[in-house]
Amino acid sequence: MTDKFVTAGVVAKQKIPLLDACRLIAALIVVMVHYEIIFGHFVVYGALGTTALSWFFVLSGFILSYTYPTLDTAAHFKRFYTHRVIRIYPVYFMAVVTSTLFVTVNYLNMGEAFFAEVHRPFEIMYDLPQAKPESFWWLAGLRHLTFTQSISSLETLNLVFNGPLWSLVLEVYFYLCFPLLLLLLKSVDTKLKIAAAFVCAYVLQFALIQLFLPDVEQYDVMNLNTTVYTNPVIRGIEFVVGMLLFKAYRLRPQGGRHDAFRLTPVVMTTIVYLAVVWFSENYVPYQYSRFFVALPVVTYLVYALATMNWHPASKAEKLCVTFGGISYVLYCFHWPLMEMIQFVDLLPESFPFPVHLLMLTILLLLFSWMFYRYIEAPIRKAMYRYTESARG
């Protein structure tokens, strides 16, 4: 993200490495929430993990707008979508193949006992068919590879292999809409219009949640998963909020004291964010506590980090970029890896909980770093070189 030349719709700007580093923190929070599901020990509030997904969606809208503020020609469109495929699909593809093979082979050998062995909760497989022949699994794998697992009459199909990947499917939907959203938001170019758009987006998300709420006596993860939590229309508001945030960022005051290092807003916003998560978890109705209540403070946290004016030395900047790369691998692979560890009893449950958690975290981070360093990064760079050479 340097200041300022335009190449095929890409605006190079000064990088904001802190945002890359914070991706890893958000991914680790999601891991901690899923640790409780698979290994049975509470680590952090569930709302901390679900709002981390809001962070990813807001950040995605912000960074894409930061990098691609305009897409005016066919070459711009081609470059944008080519880069998105290169950035997202190789790791996603390998994560899907890994989890599909792991689940399919073991389920065909063990039946429902496999789900019990890996501590798969009923809430994320409640409407799967009783009979699941081999063809069901391979077709489900194909749907995952083509990002169509969310388009199904089975609400939990998008969770059957690698639950966290549902958010990547939504990201792809947002990428498809990005050029249109750029056009629709083009006239939102003053502070007053941006503020009004923020308010409208937040009110619209509330209205959409109300619209899609099922007619049940009590809301829980089963009846809100498809209708609200993974609903692309509802969560797409967060992506749009990220795009609006970039517009606010572009109009921020600059020069003098505004260019000084600004740690206090980040610290204060983080404290408020944690307080909101605690309050949401304990006092807010379930249908609003997962992400809606925290969206404003999550959005401002991205802004506070982006305007912190931390300009690290070269080595620290590279480390932040590495953290960002590791975070994506960790997010895509942590669920199947944790199920595999549980399945083969690699880390026995007899280990004390803090030791078990620490060792698991180290294993996941080590795997993610090695995968990023020796597989993802080389493949991505080779694909970039190929596309650039093909472009001439």
PyMOL commands that set and color helices and strands:
alter all, ss='L'
color gray80, all
select helices_A, chain A and resi 17-39+46-67+74-110+113-117+122-124+134-145+157-159+163-184+191-212+221-229+232-250+256-259+264-283+286-289+295-306+314-344+353-391
alter helices_A, ss='H'
color red, helices_A
select strands_A, chain A and resi 5-7+10-12
alter strands_A, ss='S'
color yellow, strands_A
deselect
rebuild
show_as cartoon
